[in-house]
Amino acid sequence: MLYNTLLSLTAFMFCLSLFLVYRASVLENDFRKLQGDIILQLNQPRSEGVSDGSMAKMSKTREDIKSSAFQQIQKNFLRLSFRRVKREQGGCRVPKSFLQLTANTNKQPYVRGNVTVIPWTVAVQQGHAISPKANRIVVQEDGYYMVFGQVLFESSGAIMGHIVRSWGSTESGMRSTELLRCLQEMSQATSVNTCYTAGTVKLNQRDELELVIPNRPQAVISMDAHSTFFGVMQLN
């Protein structure tokens, strides 16, 4: 769990650093444009053939125009920069809601029909768009979500794997839809291998997600929190 948290934090900091470098480049270009506009205003040609008094009056008027033009350019510069920051910040933002479950070390996996169910416990949770329910994750808001899961198998000489599926209500009752599938060939030499999968899916309110192991009633699973986990992150 600590590894995944550090990985997410590293990805966010990398994204933020790229954003800051880009913003510095944009501000430098805007500042150069601002300098060019000011120089253009300062180099306006003077009128000839007028008296000293008229020239002084015109000079004062020109200074007022320069000041007004500078203030207007500065306002436009700040407004443009603020809009860009507000628009570009959308590319690097923390998810509104997320939930990660880890294997419950106080319980053992059990068989239900043709699948093996892993007992889960909440490792980390934020927001209200996702909530745990028994050994499932319930979606509280329509939208797009990142779904991920990993299982550490300890069964040699077979193909092991898991699926992530959602349950949604229909007119005929609850219906399941397979979202993700992971398969891993286990070698004879070593009986330990992980199977990890992740993907972006569109989910509806009240959908229930579960990670199960199909057709492997004798599957041996590591119940360590950093080895076997299941989670969802809200993307919008």
Secondary structure, DSSP 4 states (H G I P E B T S, - for coil): -HHHHHHHHHHHHHHHHHHHHHHHHHHHHHHHHHHHHHHHHHTPPPP-S--HHHHHHHHHHHHHHHHHHHHHHHHHHHHHHHHHHHHHGGGS---S-EEEEEE-TTS--EEETTEEEPPEEEEEEESSSEEEETTEEEE-S-EEEEEEEEEEE---SSEEEEEEEEEEEETTEEEEEEEEEEEEEPPSS---EEEEEEEEEEE-TT-EEEEEEET-TT--B---TTTSEEEEEE--
